Amino acid sequence: MAVLRRTVGHMVCATPRRANRYRPRHRSRSSGDVAPVQTWTRTDEWYDFRAQPSGVRVLAEVDESTYTGGSMGTHHPIAWTHGVGAGRSVYIAMGHTEESYAESLFREMLLGALRFTSGDAPTP
């Protein structure tokens, strides 16, 4: 459990699948950014975290005003990066539906995560 906590950055509690608005935390695109910079509405299973993750760079949040049942408040992180030892970690709390993988923005995010963790993209 400690390895999971270090790698992911925090522990999660699942919530039902709902259509919600994805909101990027950073609006400018640099070569190191993983997450798309535009807002989009998507259906997924959104996780509530036991606490706000610390020591991470939050890339995106889910807008809790677009659904009921969330408990994170104004800042509900769903994607972040952080260093783990000499490596890099990306956590993306999305992709729980088959339809996710047909979304170009979601696939862009996965590709950005692979590039970042492989060292092919600079630290955001």
KEVO-953371 format. One record per residue: x, y, z of N, C-alpha, C in turn; residue number from 1. Coordinates in pm, 1 decimal, padded with zeros to 6 digits. Each point is the difference from the previous one (the first is absolute). Example, Ala and Ser with C-alpha at 12.3 -4.5 7.8 and 13.67 -1.06 7.14 Angstrom:
2
<n.u=01319.0 | n.v=-00569.0 | n.w=00780.0 | ca.u=-00089.0 | ca.v=00119.0 | ca.w=00000.0 | c.u=00090.0 | c.v=00120.0 | c.w=00000.0 | num=1>
<n.u=-00035.0 | n.v=00105.0 | n.w=-00072.0 | ca.u=00082.0 | ca.v=00119.0 | ca.w=00006.0 | c.u=-00077.0 | c.v=00109.0 | c.w=00073.0 | num=2>
//
This chain:
124
<n.u=00082.0 | n.v=-00118.9 | n.w=00000.0 | ca.u=-00082.0 | ca.v=00118.9 | ca.w=00000.0 | c.u=00087.1 | c.v=00126.3 | c.w=00000.0 | num=1>
<n.u=00113.5 | n.v=-00002.9 | n.w=00070.0 | ca.u=00087.4 | ca.v=00117.5 | ca.w=00004.3 | c.u=00057.1 | c.v=00031.6 | c.w=-00137.9 | num=2>
<n.u=00033.9 | n.v=-00103.8 | n.w=-00078.4 | ca.u=00052.3 | ca.v=00021.7 | ca.w=-00135.1 | c.u=-00107.1 | c.v=00064.1 | c.w=-00086.7 | num=3>
<n.u=-00122.6 | n.v=-00049.0 | n.w=00008.7 | ca.u=-00110.8 | ca.v=00058.4 | ca.w=-00075.6 | c.u=-00020.9 | c.v=00144.8 | c.w=00039.0 | num=4>
<n.u=00002.1 | n.v=00028.5 | n.w=00127.9 | ca.u=-00020.0 | ca.v=00136.7 | ca.w=00047.4 | c.u=00109.9 | c.v=00092.0 | c.w=-00052.3 | num=5>
<n.u=00126.2 | n.v=-00047.4 | n.w=00000.2 | ca.u=00111.5 | ca.v=00081.0 | ca.w=-00050.9 | c.u=-00011.6 | c.v=00021.3 | c.w=-00150.7 | num=6>
<n.u=-00036.6 | n.v=-00103.7 | n.w=-00073.9 | ca.u=-00005.6 | ca.v=00008.7 | ca.w=-00145.3 | c.u=-00117.5 | c.v=00083.4 | c.w=-00047.7 | num=7>
<n.u=-00119.1 | n.v=-00028.5 | n.w=00051.3 | ca.u=-00120.0 | ca.v=00071.8 | ca.w=-00041.1 | c.u=-00002.5 | c.v=00139.0 | c.w=00061.7 | num=8>
<n.u=00042.8 | n.v=00013.2 | n.w=00122.5 | ca.u=00001.1 | ca.v=00129.1 | ca.w=00066.8 | c.u=-00108.0 | c.v=00013.9 | c.w=00104.3 | num=9>
<n.u=-00098.9 | n.v=-00089.9 | n.w=-00002.6 | ca.u=-00107.7 | ca.v=00005.2 | ca.w=00099.9 | c.u=-00092.4 | c.v=-00118.7 | c.w=-00016.3 | num=10>
<n.u=-00085.1 | n.v=-00021.8 | n.w=00095.4 | ca.u=-00096.1 | ca.v=-00110.1 | ca.w=-00004.3 | c.u=-00135.0 | c.v=00051.9 | c.w=-00048.3 | num=11>
<n.u=-00079.6 | n.v=-00089.1 | n.w=-00059.5 | ca.u=-00124.3 | ca.v=00040.5 | ca.w=-00064.5 | c.u=-00120.2 | c.v=-00077.3 | c.w=00052.1 | num=12>
<n.u=-00116.6 | n.v=00058.9 | n.w=-00021.0 | ca.u=-00128.7 | ca.v=-00064.5 | ca.w=00024.1 | c.u=-00081.0 | c.v=00020.8 | c.w=-00127.6 | num=13>
<n.u=-00055.1 | n.v=-00106.2 | n.w=-00057.0 | ca.u=-00071.5 | ca.v=00008.8 | ca.w=-00128.0 | c.u=-00137.1 | c.v=00063.9 | c.w=00015.6 | num=14>
<n.u=-00044.2 | n.v=00067.2 | n.w=-00105.6 | ca.u=-00135.1 | ca.v=00053.7 | ca.w=-00008.8 | c.u=-00061.9 | c.v=-00051.7 | c.w=-00129.4 | num=15>
<n.u=-00131.1 | n.v=00004.6 | n.w=-00014.6 | ca.u=-00064.5 | ca.v=-00053.2 | ca.w=-00120.6 | c.u=00040.2 | c.v=00075.1 | c.w=-00126.6 | num=16>
<n.u=-00023.9 | n.v=-00062.9 | n.w=-00114.1 | ca.u=00026.6 | ca.v=00064.4 | ca.w=-00129.1 | c.u=-00102.6 | c.v=00108.4 | c.w=-00024.0 | num=17>
<n.u=00049.4 | n.v=00115.4 | n.w=-00040.7 | ca.u=-00086.3 | ca.v=00113.6 | ca.w=-00026.9 | c.u=00062.7 | c.v=00085.1 | c.w=-00110.0 | num=18>
<n.u=-00084.0 | n.v=00074.9 | n.w=-00070.0 | ca.u=00050.0 | ca.v=00097.7 | ca.w=-00097.1 | c.u=00039.9 | c.v=00124.8 | c.w=00077.4 | num=19>
<n.u=00121.0 | n.v=00043.7 | n.w=-00019.0 | ca.u=00052.6 | ca.v=00114.7 | ca.w=00072.5 | c.u=00089.9 | c.v=00082.2 | c.w=-00088.5 | num=20>
<n.u=00031.1 | n.v=00117.8 | n.w=00046.7 | ca.u=00087.0 | ca.v=00090.2 | ca.w=-00074.9 | c.u=00143.3 | c.v=-00013.6 | c.w=00050.8 | num=21>
<n.u=00091.5 | n.v=-00034.8 | n.w=-00090.1 | ca.u=00143.5 | ca.v=-00004.2 | ca.w=00025.6 | c.u=00051.3 | c.v=00142.6 | c.w=-00013.1 | num=22>
<n.u=00082.4 | n.v=00042.2 | n.w=00093.9 | ca.u=00050.1 | ca.v=00137.5 | ca.w=00000.5 | c.u=00152.2 | c.v=-00003.1 | c.w=00016.3 | num=23>
<n.u=00075.2 | n.v=00050.4 | n.w=-00100.8 | ca.u=00145.7 | ca.v=00001.7 | ca.w=00013.2 | c.u=00042.9 | c.v=00098.3 | c.w=00107.5 | num=24>
<n.u=00105.0 | n.v=-00030.0 | n.w=00070.8 | ca.u=00051.7 | ca.v=00088.6 | ca.w=00103.8 | c.u=00090.8 | c.v=00106.0 | c.w=-00061.3 | num=25>
<n.u=00065.5 | n.v=-00034.4 | n.w=-00111.3 | ca.u=00093.7 | ca.v=00090.6 | ca.w=-00066.7 | c.u=-00049.9 | c.v=00023.2 | c.w=-00142.0 | num=26>
<n.u=-00018.8 | n.v=00124.0 | n.w=-00037.5 | ca.u=-00057.5 | ca.v=00033.5 | ca.w=-00130.7 | c.u=00104.3 | c.v=00015.3 | c.w=-00109.7 | num=27>
<n.u=00126.7 | n.v=00009.4 | n.w=00032.9 | ca.u=00101.0 | ca.v=00013.6 | ca.w=-00104.6 | c.u=00064.7 | c.v=-00135.8 | c.w=-00024.0 | num=28>
<n.u=00040.4 | n.v=-00023.2 | n.w=-00122.9 | ca.u=00056.1 | ca.v=-00128.5 | ca.w=-00038.8 | c.u=00151.5 | c.v=00013.7 | c.w=-00010.4 | num=29>
<n.u=00071.1 | n.v=-00077.1 | n.w=00079.3 | ca.u=00144.8 | ca.v=-00007.6 | ca.w=-00016.0 | c.u=00031.6 | c.v=-00142.7 | c.w=-00042.4 | num=30>
<n.u=00120.0 | n.v=-00023.1 | n.w=-00045.8 | ca.u=00033.4 | ca.v=-00133.2 | ca.w=-00049.6 | c.u=-00006.1 | c.v=-00105.6 | c.w=00109.2 | num=31>
<n.u=00002.0 | n.v=00041.3 | n.w=00125.7 | ca.u=-00004.8 | ca.v=-00097.1 | ca.w=00108.5 | c.u=-00138.8 | c.v=-00029.2 | c.w=00052.4 | num=32>
<n.u=-00100.5 | n.v=00074.6 | n.w=-00045.0 | ca.u=-00134.8 | ca.v=-00021.4 | ca.w=00051.1 | c.u=-00056.8 | c.v=-00132.3 | c.w=-00047.5 | num=33>
<n.u=-00070.2 | n.v=-00066.0 | n.w=00087.3 | ca.u=-00060.6 | ca.v=-00129.0 | ca.w=-00029.5 | c.u=-00145.8 | c.v=00018.2 | c.w=-00038.8 | num=34>
<n.u=-00071.9 | n.v=00084.1 | n.w=00071.0 | ca.u=-00145.2 | ca.v=00011.0 | ca.w=-00015.3 | c.u=-00040.0 | c.v=00099.8 | c.w=-00108.4 | num=35>
<n.u=-00108.7 | n.v=-00029.0 | n.w=-00073.0 | ca.u=-00053.6 | ca.v=00097.8 | ca.w=-00095.9 | c.u=-00035.9 | c.v=00130.7 | c.w=00071.9 | num=36>
<n.u=00012.3 | n.v=00112.2 | n.w=-00070.2 | ca.u=-00021.8 | ca.v=00130.3 | ca.w=00062.7 | c.u=-00141.5 | c.v=00053.2 | c.w=-00017.5 | num=37>
<n.u=-00085.9 | n.v=-00072.4 | n.w=-00070.1 | ca.u=-00137.9 | ca.v=00045.8 | ca.w=-00014.4 | c.u=-00092.0 | c.v=-00077.8 | c.w=00094.4 | num=38>
<n.u=-00114.1 | n.v=00062.9 | n.w=00029.4 | ca.u=-00102.6 | ca.v=-00063.2 | ca.w=00082.1 | c.u=-00082.3 | c.v=-00091.8 | c.w=-00089.6 | num=39>
<n.u=-00035.6 | n.v=-00118.3 | n.w=00052.9 | ca.u=-00090.7 | ca.v=-00085.4 | ca.w=-00076.0 | c.u=-00087.5 | c.v=-00079.9 | c.w=00095.0 | num=40>
<n.u=-00118.2 | n.v=-00039.4 | n.w=-00050.2 | ca.u=-00094.7 | ca.v=-00077.4 | ca.w=00079.9 | c.u=00015.0 | c.v=-00146.1 | c.w=-00038.5 | num=41>
<n.u=00010.1 | n.v=-00085.4 | n.w=00101.1 | ca.u=00019.0 | ca.v=-00142.7 | ca.w=-00024.6 | c.u=-00066.5 | c.v=-00080.8 | c.w=00110.7 | num=42>
<n.u=-00028.6 | n.v=-00124.6 | n.w=-00029.1 | ca.u=-00057.5 | ca.v=-00090.1 | ca.w=00098.6 | c.u=00109.0 | c.v=-00093.1 | c.w=00049.2 | num=43>
<n.u=00013.4 | n.v=-00009.1 | n.w=00130.3 | ca.u=00099.6 | ca.v=-00089.2 | ca.w=00057.9 | c.u=-00038.1 | c.v=-00028.3 | c.w=00144.5 | num=44>
<n.u=00076.9 | n.v=-00083.8 | n.w=00063.9 | ca.u=-00015.3 | ca.v=-00026.2 | ca.w=00142.8 | c.u=00098.9 | c.v=00092.7 | c.w=00070.2 | num=45>
<n.u=-00052.9 | n.v=00097.5 | n.w=00071.1 | ca.u=00086.4 | ca.v=00099.1 | ca.w=00063.8 | c.u=00032.2 | c.v=-00043.8 | c.w=00141.6 | num=46>
<n.u=00125.6 | n.v=00011.3 | n.w=00035.8 | ca.u=00044.4 | ca.v=-00039.0 | ca.w=00133.3 | c.u=00001.5 | c.v=00119.6 | c.w=00093.5 | num=47>
<n.u=-00047.6 | n.v=-00020.8 | n.w=00120.3 | ca.u=00021.8 | ca.v=00093.5 | ca.w=00109.7 | c.u=00122.7 | c.v=-00050.6 | c.w=00074.7 | num=48>
<n.u=00084.5 | n.v=00089.9 | n.w=00042.6 | ca.u=00120.7 | ca.v=-00037.2 | ca.w=00073.0 | c.u=-00021.4 | c.v=00028.9 | c.w=00147.8 | num=49>
<n.u=00067.4 | n.v=-00072.8 | n.w=00082.8 | ca.u=-00016.2 | ca.v=00017.7 | ca.w=00145.3 | c.u=00044.7 | c.v=00138.3 | c.w=00044.7 | num=50>
<n.u=00092.5 | n.v=00059.3 | n.w=-00075.5 | ca.u=00048.7 | ca.v=00136.0 | ca.w=00026.1 | c.u=00057.4 | c.v=00053.1 | c.w=-00130.3 | num=51>
<n.u=00022.7 | n.v=00130.0 | n.w=-00006.3 | ca.u=00066.0 | ca.v=00057.3 | ca.w=-00117.0 | c.u=00141.4 | c.v=-00057.7 | c.w=-00008.3 | num=52>
<n.u=00042.1 | n.v=-00046.5 | n.w=-00117.7 | ca.u=00136.3 | ca.v=-00051.9 | ca.w=-00011.0 | c.u=00100.9 | c.v=00112.0 | c.w=00021.6 | num=53>
<n.u=00110.6 | n.v=-00033.0 | n.w=00064.4 | ca.u=00103.3 | ca.v=00100.4 | ca.w=00024.7 | c.u=00129.4 | c.v=-00043.9 | c.w=-00068.2 | num=54>
<n.u=00085.3 | n.v=00095.9 | n.w=-00028.8 | ca.u=00126.5 | ca.v=-00029.5 | ca.w=-00064.8 | c.u=-00014.2 | c.v=-00039.8 | c.w=-00145.7 | num=55>
<n.u=-00111.7 | n.v=00040.0 | n.w=-00062.1 | ca.u=-00025.6 | ca.v=-00034.1 | ca.w=-00140.3 | c.u=-00030.0 | c.v=00127.5 | c.w=-00077.7 | num=56>
<n.u=00010.8 | n.v=-00007.5 | n.w=-00132.7 | ca.u=-00042.3 | ca.v=00110.7 | ca.w=-00086.9 | c.u=-00131.2 | c.v=-00042.3 | c.w=-00063.6 | num=57>
<n.u=-00108.4 | n.v=00060.4 | n.w=00044.2 | ca.u=-00132.0 | ca.v=-00033.9 | ca.w=-00052.8 | c.u=-00012.5 | c.v=00052.3 | c.w=-00141.9 | num=58>
<n.u=-00040.4 | n.v=-00089.6 | n.w=-00090.9 | ca.u=-00014.9 | ca.v=00035.4 | ca.w=-00141.3 | c.u=-00144.3 | c.v=00029.3 | c.w=-00036.8 | num=59>
<n.u=-00095.3 | n.v=-00069.2 | n.w=00065.7 | ca.u=-00140.5 | ca.v=00016.0 | ca.w=-00036.7 | c.u=-00088.4 | c.v=-00031.0 | c.w=00119.4 | num=60>
<n.u=-00118.8 | n.v=00056.9 | n.w=-00004.7 | ca.u=-00100.0 | ca.v=-00019.4 | ca.w=00105.4 | c.u=-00132.9 | c.v=-00033.9 | c.w=-00065.6 | num=61>
<n.u=-00089.8 | n.v=-00059.9 | n.w=00077.2 | ca.u=-00136.7 | ca.v=-00019.9 | ca.w=-00045.3 | c.u=-00084.3 | c.v=00108.3 | c.w=00067.5 | num=62>
<n.u=-00090.9 | n.v=00057.5 | n.w=-00073.2 | ca.u=-00085.9 | ca.v=00107.1 | ca.w=00049.8 | c.u=-00118.0 | c.v=-00061.9 | c.w=00075.1 | num=63>
<n.u=00005.6 | n.v=00001.6 | n.w=00132.0 | ca.u=-00104.5 | ca.v=-00062.5 | ca.w=00081.2 | c.u=-00134.8 | c.v=00069.0 | c.w=-00011.7 | num=64>
<n.u=-00003.2 | n.v=00120.6 | n.w=-00055.2 | ca.u=-00130.0 | ca.v=00066.5 | ca.w=-00017.3 | c.u=-00080.6 | c.v=-00065.6 | c.w=-00111.8 | num=65>
<n.u=00062.7 | n.v=-00090.7 | n.w=-00076.9 | ca.u=-00068.3 | ca.v=-00063.9 | ca.w=-00111.6 | c.u=-00057.7 | c.v=-00137.3 | c.w=00035.1 | num=66>
<n.u=00009.8 | n.v=-00039.6 | n.w=00128.3 | ca.u=-00059.1 | ca.v=-00127.4 | ca.w=00042.4 | c.u=-00025.3 | c.v=00002.2 | c.w=00150.5 | num=67>
<n.u=-00070.5 | n.v=-00099.3 | n.w=00049.7 | ca.u=-00024.6 | ca.v=-00011.0 | ca.w=00143.7 | c.u=00077.2 | c.v=-00118.9 | c.w=00054.4 | num=68>
<n.u=00036.5 | n.v=00008.0 | n.w=00125.5 | ca.u=00066.6 | ca.v=-00111.6 | ca.w=00065.8 | c.u=00148.0 | c.v=00018.5 | c.w=00023.8 | num=69>
<n.u=00060.8 | n.v=00103.7 | n.w=-00057.5 | ca.u=00142.3 | ca.v=00024.0 | ca.w=00023.3 | c.u=00023.6 | c.v=00060.9 | c.w=00136.6 | num=70>
<n.u=00115.6 | n.v=-00029.3 | n.w=00058.9 | ca.u=00028.6 | ca.v=00052.5 | ca.w=00133.9 | c.u=00132.0 | c.v=00075.6 | c.w=00007.9 | num=71>
<n.u=00060.9 | n.v=00029.5 | n.w=-00115.3 | ca.u=00129.5 | ca.v=00066.8 | ca.w=00000.1 | c.u=-00011.9 | c.v=00152.3 | c.w=-00000.4 | num=72>
<n.u=-00111.9 | n.v=00052.1 | n.w=-00047.0 | ca.u=-00018.7 | ca.v=00144.3 | ca.w=-00001.8 | c.u=00050.3 | c.v=00065.2 | c.w=-00127.6 | num=73>
<n.u=00038.1 | n.v=00126.5 | n.w=00011.3 | ca.u=00041.1 | ca.v=00080.6 | ca.w=-00114.7 | c.u=00118.6 | c.v=-00060.0 | c.w=-00073.6 | num=74>
<n.u=00095.4 | n.v=-00052.4 | n.w=00072.4 | ca.u=00119.5 | ca.v=-00058.9 | ca.w=-00060.9 | c.u=-00007.1 | c.v=-00151.5 | c.w=00015.1 | num=75>
<n.u=-00044.7 | n.v=-00066.0 | n.w=-00108.1 | ca.u=-00013.2 | ca.v=-00145.5 | ca.w=-00002.4 | c.u=00097.1 | c.v=-00053.6 | c.w=-00105.1 | num=76>
<n.u=00124.3 | n.v=-00029.0 | n.w=00040.9 | ca.u=00100.5 | ca.v=-00042.7 | ca.w=-00097.8 | c.u=-00032.4 | c.v=-00136.0 | c.w=-00060.1 | num=77>
<n.u=00027.6 | n.v=-00014.3 | n.w=-00131.2 | ca.u=-00019.5 | ca.v=-00128.6 | ca.w=-00067.0 | c.u=00122.6 | c.v=-00041.5 | c.w=-00080.7 | num=78>
<n.u=00100.2 | n.v=00087.8 | n.w=-00008.3 | ca.u=00125.0 | ca.v=-00035.5 | ca.w=-00068.2 | c.u=00112.3 | c.v=00082.6 | c.w=00059.5 | num=79>
<n.u=00113.8 | n.v=-00065.8 | n.w=00023.8 | ca.u=00115.3 | ca.v=00071.6 | ca.w=00053.6 | c.u=00129.0 | c.v=-00073.1 | c.w=-00032.2 | num=80>
<n.u=00110.8 | n.v=00072.1 | n.w=00017.5 | ca.u=00133.8 | ca.v=-00056.9 | ca.w=-00015.9 | c.u=00077.0 | c.v=00023.9 | c.w=00128.9 | num=81>
<n.u=00097.6 | n.v=-00084.7 | n.w=00021.7 | ca.u=00096.1 | ca.v=00022.5 | ca.w=00108.7 | c.u=00119.1 | c.v=-00093.0 | c.w=-00017.7 | num=82>
<n.u=00109.0 | n.v=00037.2 | n.w=00063.9 | ca.u=00119.5 | ca.v=-00083.1 | ca.w=-00004.8 | c.u=-00009.4 | c.v=-00112.0 | c.w=00101.9 | num=83>
<n.u=00053.7 | n.v=-00114.9 | n.w=-00036.7 | ca.u=00009.1 | ca.v=-00114.7 | ca.w=00091.0 | c.u=00144.0 | c.v=-00048.7 | c.w=-00008.7 | num=84>
<n.u=00078.5 | n.v=00029.3 | n.w=00102.9 | ca.u=00142.0 | ca.v=-00032.8 | ca.w=-00006.3 | c.u=00062.1 | c.v=00073.7 | c.w=-00116.8 | num=85>
<n.u=00069.7 | n.v=-00072.8 | n.w=-00086.7 | ca.u=00060.2 | ca.v=00060.7 | ca.w=-00118.9 | c.u=-00094.8 | c.v=-00004.5 | c.w=-00119.4 | num=86>
<n.u=-00121.3 | n.v=-00052.7 | n.w=00019.6 | ca.u=-00094.7 | ca.v=-00014.8 | ca.w=-00109.4 | c.u=-00110.7 | c.v=00102.3 | c.w=00001.7 | num=87>
<n.u=-00094.3 | n.v=-00019.9 | n.w=-00090.1 | ca.u=-00115.0 | ca.v=00088.8 | ca.w=-00013.8 | c.u=-00127.3 | c.v=-00083.1 | c.w=00002.8 | num=88>
<n.u=-00103.1 | n.v=00056.5 | n.w=00059.2 | ca.u=-00128.3 | ca.v=-00068.3 | ca.w=00007.5 | c.u=-00109.8 | c.v=00093.2 | c.w=-00049.1 | num=89>
<n.u=-00095.8 | n.v=-00057.0 | n.w=-00072.4 | ca.u=-00119.7 | ca.v=00071.6 | ca.w=-00042.0 | c.u=-00118.6 | c.v=-00080.6 | c.w=00047.9 | num=90>
<n.u=-00093.2 | n.v=00065.7 | n.w=00065.5 | ca.u=-00123.3 | ca.v=-00066.0 | ca.w=00041.2 | c.u=-00115.0 | c.v=00064.8 | c.w=-00076.0 | num=91>
<n.u=-00080.0 | n.v=-00081.2 | n.w=-00067.9 | ca.u=-00116.7 | ca.v=00047.9 | ca.w=-00073.4 | c.u=-00119.1 | c.v=-00080.9 | c.w=00049.0 | num=92>
<n.u=-00090.9 | n.v=00066.2 | n.w=00069.1 | ca.u=-00117.6 | ca.v=-00067.6 | ca.w=00056.8 | c.u=-00113.4 | c.v=-00002.6 | c.w=-00101.2 | num=93>
<n.u=00030.8 | n.v=-00046.9 | n.w=-00119.6 | ca.u=-00099.3 | ca.v=-00010.5 | ca.w=-00106.9 | c.u=00029.3 | c.v=-00127.4 | c.w=-00077.4 | num=94>
<n.u=-00090.0 | n.v=-00033.4 | n.w=-00093.0 | ca.u=00021.8 | ca.v=-00115.7 | ca.w=-00083.9 | c.u=-00075.2 | c.v=-00122.8 | c.w=00045.5 | num=95>
<n.u=-00106.8 | n.v=00019.1 | n.w=00075.2 | ca.u=-00077.4 | ca.v=-00111.8 | ca.w=00053.6 | c.u=-00110.7 | c.v=-00046.2 | c.w=-00093.8 | num=96>
<n.u=-00012.6 | n.v=00063.8 | n.w=-00115.4 | ca.u=-00101.7 | ca.v=-00040.2 | ca.w=-00097.0 | c.u=00068.1 | c.v=-00033.6 | c.w=-00131.7 | num=97>
<n.u=-00058.1 | n.v=-00089.3 | n.w=-00073.7 | ca.u=00052.4 | ca.v=-00036.0 | ca.w=-00131.7 | c.u=00000.5 | c.v=00121.9 | c.w=-00091.3 | num=98>
<n.u=-00100.6 | n.v=00085.4 | n.w=00013.9 | ca.u=-00012.2 | ca.v=00119.7 | ca.w=-00084.2 | c.u=00115.6 | c.v=00098.0 | c.w=00020.7 | num=99>
<n.u=00062.3 | n.v=-00002.7 | n.w=00117.3 | ca.u=00112.5 | ca.v=00090.2 | ca.w=00027.4 | c.u=00107.4 | c.v=-00010.6 | c.w=-00106.8 | num=100>
<n.u=00026.2 | n.v=-00121.8 | n.w=-00044.3 | ca.u=00111.0 | ca.v=-00024.2 | ca.w=-00092.2 | c.u=-00032.5 | c.v=00039.1 | c.w=-00143.7 | num=101>
<n.u=-00122.9 | n.v=00039.3 | n.w=-00024.6 | ca.u=-00038.2 | ca.v=00054.2 | ca.w=-00131.1 | c.u=00011.9 | c.v=00151.9 | c.w=-00001.8 | num=102>
<n.u=00020.7 | n.v=00061.9 | n.w=00116.1 | ca.u=00010.3 | ca.v=00146.6 | ca.w=00011.2 | c.u=00141.7 | c.v=00045.4 | c.w=-00033.5 | num=103>
<n.u=00012.7 | n.v=00088.2 | n.w=-00097.7 | ca.u=00133.2 | ca.v=00046.2 | ca.w=-00039.8 | c.u=00070.2 | c.v=00075.1 | c.w=00113.5 | num=104>
<n.u=-00072.6 | n.v=00077.9 | n.w=00079.2 | ca.u=00062.7 | ca.v=00073.9 | ca.w=00110.2 | c.u=00052.3 | c.v=-00095.2 | c.w=00107.7 | num=105>
<n.u=-00073.0 | n.v=-00106.8 | n.w=00025.8 | ca.u=00046.0 | ca.v=-00097.5 | ca.w=00099.2 | c.u=00124.9 | c.v=-00073.0 | c.w=-00051.7 | num=106>
<n.u=-00001.4 | n.v=-00038.2 | n.w=-00126.5 | ca.u=00117.5 | ca.v=-00066.1 | ca.w=-00057.5 | c.u=00121.0 | c.v=00094.0 | c.w=-00001.8 | num=107>
<n.u=-00024.9 | n.v=00129.0 | n.w=-00023.6 | ca.u=00107.7 | ca.v=00100.2 | ca.w=00005.4 | c.u=00060.9 | c.v=00003.8 | c.w=00140.0 | num=108>
<n.u=-00085.4 | n.v=-00008.7 | n.w=00100.8 | ca.u=00046.4 | ca.v=00001.4 | ca.w=00137.8 | c.u=00085.4 | c.v=-00124.1 | c.w=00030.7 | num=109>
<n.u=-00043.5 | n.v=-00115.8 | n.w=-00045.7 | ca.u=00077.0 | ca.v=-00122.7 | ca.w=00021.8 | c.u=00136.2 | c.v=00006.9 | c.w=-00068.5 | num=110>
<n.u=00002.8 | n.v=00050.7 | n.w=-00122.5 | ca.u=00126.5 | ca.v=00014.1 | ca.w=-00071.6 | c.u=00092.2 | c.v=00097.2 | c.w=00072.8 | num=111>
<n.u=-00055.1 | n.v=00111.6 | n.w=00047.2 | ca.u=00080.4 | ca.v=00094.9 | ca.w=00076.6 | c.u=00056.2 | c.v=-00062.6 | c.w=00126.2 | num=112>
<n.u=-00078.8 | n.v=-00084.8 | n.w=00067.1 | ca.u=00046.7 | ca.v=-00068.0 | ca.w=00120.9 | c.u=00114.0 | c.v=-00095.8 | c.w=-00032.1 | num=113>
<n.u=-00013.3 | n.v=-00073.2 | n.w=-00109.1 | ca.u=00107.2 | ca.v=-00092.2 | ca.w=-00040.1 | c.u=00128.0 | c.v=00075.7 | c.w=-00034.0 | num=114>
<n.u=-00013.9 | n.v=00110.0 | n.w=-00071.6 | ca.u=00118.1 | ca.v=00079.9 | ca.w=-00034.3 | c.u=00065.8 | c.v=00057.3 | c.w=00126.1 | num=115>
<n.u=-00081.4 | n.v=00049.2 | n.w=00091.5 | ca.u=00054.3 | ca.v=00059.0 | ca.w=00123.1 | c.u=00071.9 | c.v=-00105.0 | c.w=00083.8 | num=116>
<n.u=-00065.1 | n.v=-00113.9 | n.w=00022.7 | ca.u=00061.1 | ca.v=-00102.0 | ca.w=00086.8 | c.u=00122.2 | c.v=-00065.3 | c.w=-00062.3 | num=117>
<n.u=00006.5 | n.v=-00002.3 | n.w=-00133.5 | ca.u=00116.8 | ca.v=-00058.8 | ca.w=-00066.5 | c.u=00118.4 | c.v=00095.6 | c.w=-00005.9 | num=118>
<n.u=-00024.5 | n.v=00126.8 | n.w=00037.5 | ca.u=00106.6 | ca.v=00099.9 | ca.w=-00005.9 | c.u=00008.4 | c.v=00069.1 | c.w=-00135.0 | num=119>
<n.u=-00095.1 | n.v=-00030.6 | n.w=-00089.3 | ca.u=-00002.1 | ca.v=00060.1 | ca.w=-00134.3 | c.u=-00052.9 | c.v=00143.3 | c.w=00001.7 | num=120>
<n.u=-00064.4 | n.v=00038.8 | n.w=00110.3 | ca.u=-00051.9 | ca.v=00136.1 | ca.w=00014.6 | c.u=00058.5 | c.v=00058.0 | c.w=00129.2 | num=121>
<n.u=00029.9 | n.v=00129.9 | n.w=00000.9 | ca.u=00055.0 | ca.v=00061.8 | ca.w=00121.9 | c.u=-00100.2 | c.v=00003.5 | c.w=00112.9 | num=122>
<n.u=00049.9 | n.v=00019.1 | n.w=00119.6 | ca.u=-00087.2 | ca.v=00011.5 | ca.w=00116.7 | c.u=-00086.3 | c.v=00123.7 | c.w=-00014.6 | num=123>
<n.u=-00133.6 | n.v=-00014.5 | n.w=00014.9 | ca.u=-00087.3 | ca.v=00116.7 | ca.w=-00015.1 | c.u=00020.6 | c.v=00100.0 | c.w=00111.7 | num=124>
//
